[in-house]
Amino acid sequence: MELAVIVVGAGTAGMPCAITLAEHGVQVAVLEKADNVGGALHLSAGQMSAAGSRLQRSKGIEDSPEHHLADVMRLGHGKADPAIVRLAVEEAGASIDWLEELGFPFPDDQPIIYYGHDPYTRARTYWGVELGISVLNTVQPRFEELVAEGSIDLRLGHRLTDLLVEDGRVVGVRAETTDGTVELRSEAVVLTTGGYAANRALFDRLHPGLHVLLGARETSQGEGLLAAQRIGAGFRGAEHHLSTVGGIETELGQGTSNLWEALGNTNANNRVAREIYVNPAGRRYVAEDEPSQDVQERALQAEGGLIWFVFDETAIDEDEPLVMGWSAEMLREQAAAGEGAWVADGIAELARRAGIDPAGLERTVGEWNAACAAGSDPLGRKALDHPIRTGPFYAVRSEGITVISFGGVTVDGELRVTREGGAAIPGLYAAGEVIGAGATMGDGFCSGMCVTPAISLGRLLGRRLAAQVGAAPMLAE
């Protein structure tokens, strides 16, 4: 059958794109490999950022897309794609307004300046009380209303395998279902398939030698990226990857983690450090109360991504836990079982159990205790109230973690997927994480610059394609 537009992926970008197409009179088919919609929103923190929203103006906050663009380029060290960022930030305010119209539950104090990563210069960060689920619960009813009307043809359980190409133009898709392989043809195909941060083999191939836990939703397998690459699409952004500090392996030996079950509470803006961070040689490498998350993230990456938190019994605090998701009792239980955490009566024995160099850790603990006594730390740490002296002693293994993919397909200013040489592939477009977080954030973390660009560029692409294909009727299969 031939359709006007096929959107592959019913997630953060795909649903807004399909809604916009349908509201402009274009019949659209949405293919989703899972048995439900939402994609990464099921696990996402759902942070959004926008300058110029009604909500921001109502608080008297002076801001503009230009200020937003400047902040993103600063925080991403000039490595984001300025053309794509400009598209995203110019559309962002309208996207927040759209969500507000759909009933998004914005807390009264928003927008705010968010300090989970290095902050913006203005208050422009938003999220819902249920994080990514708030976005899903806001957008899904309108999406399902259009599905019920027949304006959107939703096909769950359809996994993209290939893009169909004739005379150099993408003319449709091939997908696997429980009933076999199906082919659908269309005037345009939009890839909103998300990233690849749950596909260990693909991640390791694109990021060789990088030690990182994968924490994305299991659907983030990179099918859209792979299908596009098979027809010559370019790839960029993997070199910009930066891991989040504090990943804890929740299934030992699997190389995965769940942020909501266990995450190191390493942000000095939220908690006073009572432990030291050491590498496999037992050496400290950064001031543990360094307020810049960007500095901490780059220091971790320079160490290869694998560290341990080392502390003594007096550092365990129920009110400000070292591992978010673990109570003090859970930490002690994990350590006693030797499951990602260890406990011992001596430093050398602790090191042997945890996999740290014993001589190196003993030397470092001695130097740390001397620094606490002297009131001065060579690495510049200010919090010097917790020497490691009172046994038993503990170590928690931590790794860099990612829930997003920095690499993605190359696109031009029209969101057309491009070849390695820069030429657009006719009939193929992309929005959302499939274009890579590096395109919208560079090599740093910019609050809200994954979710909001996905929504914004999905909606923008929907409007542009509606103008190109017109209100084409859907043909019977």
N, C-alpha and C positions, 0 to 999 in steps of 0.2 A: 504494500500500500504506500501511497505518497502523502506526506503531511506538509503543512507550512513550516513548522519549526519542531524539532525534537530537542528537548532539554534532557541531558543525561545527568541525573543526580537530583534528589529532592531534599536538599539540605539548605544551608544558610544562604547560598546564592541562588540555588535552583528554584526554590519556592517563590521568592520575590520576582525572579525573572518570569516564571510561568504566570504568576498572578498578573503582572504588568501586561504581558502579551494577551492574556485572556480578556483583561479589562479594556484593551484596545481592539477587541474584536477578532483577534487571531486565535484560531483553534490550535492548540499545542498539545503534544504528547510528552509526558514526563516519565522517563524510565528510571527506576530505582532498584538496586540489587537487593536491598534489605526488605524485610516484610513490614517496615514502617517508615514514615518520613522523618526528617529531622537531621540526619547525618551527624556531624560532629557536635551539634547543639545538645545532644544527650549527655555529653561529658564536658562541654565548654564552660568556662567561667562566664561567658557571655558579656565580657567587657566591650563597651562601645565608646567611641569618641567622635565628637562633632562640634564644629564651630558654627554659630548662627542659627541654632535651633530656637523654636519658640520658648522652650523651657529655659534655655540659657539666657535669652533676652529678658524673660520675666524676672530673673534674679539680678538683672542689671550688670551682667558680665559682658565686658567689651571684648569681642573676639572676632576673628574673621578666618576664612579659608586660607588666606595668605599666612597668617600667624600659625595656623595648624600645619601648613606645608613646611614652614620654616622649622618648626619644632620636630617634625618627623625627619627631615633631612639632617638636623643636628643630632638627634638621638640615634639615627641609623648611620651616622658618620658619612653622610653624603652618598651612600651606596644604594639607596632605594631608587626606583625608576621615577624620576620627577614627573614625567608625563602621566603615569598611572596614578601616582599619589595625588596629583592635581585633580584628575578626574574624580578620585575617591573623596577627597576633602570638600570639593565643590558640591558634591551630591549629598554629603553626610548629614548636613542640617535638615534637609528635606526628608531623609530616611528616618531620623529621630522623630520628626513631626508625624510622619506616616505611622510609625509604631505607636505614637501617642494617640493618634486617631483610631487605631485599632484596639486601644485599651491597654497599652503596656503599663505595668504597675511600677512606675518610677518612684523610688523613695523620695521623701520630702526634701532631703538634703542634697539632691543631685541637680546639676552635675557638680563634681568635686575634682580637686587635684589629687590624683592617685599616686601613692608612693610605693606600690608593690614592685615597680621597676623605676628607673630614673624618671622624674616627673616632667610633665608639660609645664609651660610658664603660665598657663591659665586653666581655670576649672572647666574641663570639657569631657570628663569621663562619666559614663552612665552604666548601670547594669540593674537587673531586676533582682527581687528577693530570692528567686529560685535560679539565679544565674542563667546559664544557657537555656534551661527549660522555660524560663520566663519569655525568652524570644520565641521559642517553639510554640508555646501556648498562646502567644499573641498572633503569630502568623498563620499557624495551622488552621484555625477555624475559617479564615477567608479562603485559604487554599482549598479546603474540603468543600466549601460552599460552591466554588467554581467547578470542582470535580463533579459534585452532585448535579449541577446544571448541565454538565456535558461540555463545558467550555475548555476544561482540561481533561485530557485522557491520561489518567494515572495508571502506570503499569508497574506494580511491585514485583519483586522477584525476577527482575530483568538485569542481568550482569553484562555490561559492555565487554565485548571481546575484540571487535574491529570496527573501524570506520570504513564505509564504502566510498570508493573513489572512482570517478569516471572522467577521463580527459582532464586530469589534474584537479578536479573539483570534488569536494566531499558532498555526496548525494544521499547519505543515510548512515545507518548503523547496523551492526550485527550483534545480537545479544543472546546469551544463554538463559534458558528458563528451565523449570522442572519438567516441562513438556518437550524440551528440545531447543534447537536454534531457530531464532526468528530474524528476519531482515525487515527493516522499515526504511522508507525513503522519504526525503524531505528537501525543501528548498534551503534550509539552514540547520546546522547542528550546533548546539551550545553545550560545551563541557563544563559542568559544575560538579564534578565528581569528587572534589576534595583532594586531600593530600595522600601521602604514603607513609606516615609515621606510625603505622601498625604493621608494616611489611618489613620484617627484619632483613630478609635477603636483599630486597630492593634498596632499603636504607643503607645497608652496609656497602652495596655496590656503588651507590651514589656518594657515600661519605666514607671512603676507605680509611681505616685506622682510627675512626672516631669512637670513643668509648661513651656510650649513652644508653640510658634506659628509654624504652618506648612506652608512652602513656596515652596514645591516641585511641579513639574508638576503633573497634576491630574492623569496621568498614573502610578505614583509611588505608586502602591497599594499592592505590596508584593506578587503577585500570585506565583512567582517562589519560594520564601522562603516558603510559606505555602504548596505548592505542595511537596517540598523536605522534609519538616518536617513530612508530612503525611506518608512518607515511611521511616522515621527514621533518617533523616539527622540531624546532630548536628547544634547548633546555638551558636554564640559567638559575643562579641563586644558591646552589648547594654550598658554594664556597663561603657564603655569608652565615652559615649555620651557627647558632649560639644556643647552648643548653641552659636550662634553668637550674639553679643551685638547689640541692636538697632532696634529690630523688632517692627513694628507698625501695629496694626490690621487694615487691609484695609476693611474688612467686619465685622462690630461690632457684637460680639457674635458668630462668626463662628470659631474662633480659628485659622484663616489663615492669611497669609500676602503675598504680592508681593513685593519682594526686589526692583523691578524697579519702583514701584509706591511710596513707602515710606520706608525709612530706616534711623534710627538715625545716624547722622554724628559724631560718637564717637571716631574716630581714631585720637589720639593726634599727629600723624605724618602728618595729613592732615589739621587739624583745631585746633585753640586755643579754649579751653572750656570757655563758658560764662555762663554756667548753673551748677547747682548741681544735683546729682543723689541721690534720696532717695528711701527707701523701704516703704512698707505699713505703718510702724510705724513712717514715716517721718524722719528717721535717714539716714545720709550719711554712706556709707560703703566702699568707695574707692576714691582715688584721681582721679578726673575726667580727669586730663591730664596725667594719668599713660601711659607711652609710650608702655608698653608691652600689646598687645591685649590678650595674654594668661592669664596674671594676671587679666585683666578686665573680661574676659570670666569666669574664675574660681570664681571670686568674685561675679559675677552675679548669677552663679549657686548655690553658697553657700547661697545666699539670697532667693532662691526659684524661680528665673527667672522673677519676676515681680518688676518693678521699675517705677519711674516717673522722668522726666526731669523738673526741676523747675527753673524759671528765671523771669526777669522783662522785661518791655517794651524796655529798653535800650539794652538788649542783642540780640534782633532780628536783624538779618543782612541778607540782600538780597544776598550779594556776597558769604558768607559762611553760608548757611542755616543749622539750627540744624537738620532738616529732609530733607534728599536728596529726591527730587521728589516733595517737597512743596516749593512754593515761600513764601516770607514773608506774602503776602496777603492771600494765601491759609491757612497758619498757623493761622492767625487771624480769618479767616472764620471758620475753623474747631473748634477753641476754642470757638467762639461765639455760635456755634451750639452744643457744648458739645459732639462732635463725636471723641472720642479718645484724645481730647485736651480740656482744660478748661481755662477760664479767670475769674478773679474776682478783685475787688478793694482792698480786704484785704487777708492776708495769710490764716487766719482761714477759711474764706468763700471759698477760692480756694481749700483748703484741703477737706472741706466737699463736694464740687462739684466733685472733682476728686477721692474721695474714700481713701484719706490719713488721718491718725490720725491728727486732727487739733492741739492739744497741742504739739505733737511731731514735726510737721512741723514748728510751730511758734518758738519752742525752737531751732531747727536746723538752721533756717534762721537767728535768732539772733546770734547764735554761728558763723555762716559763715560770717556774716557782721563784727563781732568782729575780726575774723581771717584776713579778708581783711584789716581792719584798722591797725592791728598789724603787717601785713606783714609776718605772719607765720601761716601755717595751720597744725593742729595736724595730719592730714592724709598725709601730705607731698606734697600737691598740690603747684605747682609753679605759676600758672596763678591766680593771686589774684586781678585782675583789675575790677571785675564785682560783687560788692555787690548787693544784691537783695533789692532795696530800692524804686525804681521808679515805681509806679503803672501805668496801671493795671499789675497784676501778672498772670503768665501762668504756666500750668502744662501739660505735654504730657506723656501719659501712654506708656510705652515700655516694651516689653517682650523679652526673648530669642527667637531666631528664628532658624529653621533648614531647609535646603533644601536637606540634605543628611541623609542617615541612617548609623549609626555606627555599628549596628548589622547586621549579615548576616550568611549564611550557612558556615559550616566549610569545608575547602578544604585542601588537602595535597600539597606537592611540585610539583605534576604532575597536579594540578588544578582539581583533582578528588574530587567530593563531598564525604564527609566522614560521618559515623554514629557517634553517641554520644561517642562510645568507641574508635573511631579513624580509624576503618576499612573503606576502600574505598567502595563506592556503585558502582558496575560494570556498565559501560555504561553511567554514569552521570558525567558531568563536569560543571564548572561554572567560569565566569569571570565578572568583572565590579562590580557595586554597590551591586549586590546580595550577594557577599561575605563579604560585610560590609566595610565601610570606616575605621573602627577600625583596620582591617587587614593591611591596607596600611598606616595609619596615627597614630595608637595608640590612645591616649586620648588628642590629640592636633590637631591643623590645620597646615598642611604642604602644602605649595603652590604647586598646580598642581598635588597632589597625589590622586586625584579622577579620573580626566579625562585621564591623561597620563597612569596610570596603566590599566584603562579599555581598551584603545586602544592597549597598549602593550601586555597585557595578552590575549586579544582577538586574536591578530595576532599570538602570540606564540602558543596558543592552536590550532589555525587553522593549523599551520605547523605540530604540533605534531600529531594531528588527521589525517591529510593527509597522514602521514607516516604509521599510523596504519591501516586505512581503505582502502587505495589505491584509485585508480580512479574508484570507483564503479559506474556503470550506474544507472540512475534514472529509476525506473520501472513505467510503466503506472498505473494510479489509477484504 
